[in-house]
Amino acid sequence: MRIPPRESDLVESMRRREFIRHAVAGTVVTAFGGLYYLAGDELTRQARAQTLPDGRPRLPPGQRVIEALEPMGGDPGDPRPSVFRLRVHGEVERPMELDFATLLTHPQVEQHADVHCVTGWSVLGATWTGIQVAHLAKLAGIRAGVKHVVFEAAHGYTANVPIDEALAPDVLVAHKLEGRALTRPHGPPARALVPSLYFWKSAKWLTGIRFTLRDEPGYWEIRGYHNHADPWLEQRYA
C-alpha cells in the first residue's frame, strides 16, 4: 500500500519548486501534469546568461547555483527572540538597543536577493524580510565622517562593510527567509543581509550595528579573507 506523504513534506516540496521557479526564469517545465526542474548545472548555465540592471552578469565568476542556503557553520548564538537585543551604536547621536518585538514595529521590507558564498555556491532570488540598515541609521543619526559599519554577532564575530554599501536599500537586518523565521543554521532570530558582497559579510546571530570613523577588519578579514569581498571581482582572499 502506498503511504501518502505528510502534509509538511508536500508543503516543503511545493516551496522548493516555487523557489526554483523564481530563481532562474525558464528553468521549470510542465510535463504530463507534473513539474520537473532542471539540475544545478543547468541552473548555473541559465544564470550565466542573465545580466543585472547595471550590466554585470547575474552570476559572479567561479559560482554555481544551488537551491537553498547551505549551513556554513560558526558558533551559534541564542536563537530565542525573547532574549534578542540589537545595539545600534558607535558614531551616532542616538544610540539604541532594540528587542525583537520592537524591531518588528519598524517598517518591514520584503525583497528578492541573490547571495553568493565565498566557497563557490550562490542562491538566486531568495525572498528575505527585514528592516533596512539605512532606516536604523537614520533613526540613530550617524555622525559626519562615518566610513564603515561593523556588524557584530555572537561570540565576538564581526564583519566590516563600507558605509555607502551598508546603507544600500537591499541591506537588511533580516529575520525571515521565504516567509519563514530563520532556522538555526542561518543565524536566528536576525542576521545581516549584504547581497552585494560575499556572504560572510552577512553576519549571523546579529547583536549589534556599530558605525565607525575608520575601517576595522572583522573576524575573517584578519584571518586572510579579502577586506572588501566583491564577488564579481572574486575578492576572496587578501
Summary of the structure (lengths in Angstrom):
residues: 238
radius of gyration: 18.8
end to end distance: 58.7
largest distance: 70.5
contacts: 717
relative contact order: 0.16
helix: 25%
strand: 32%
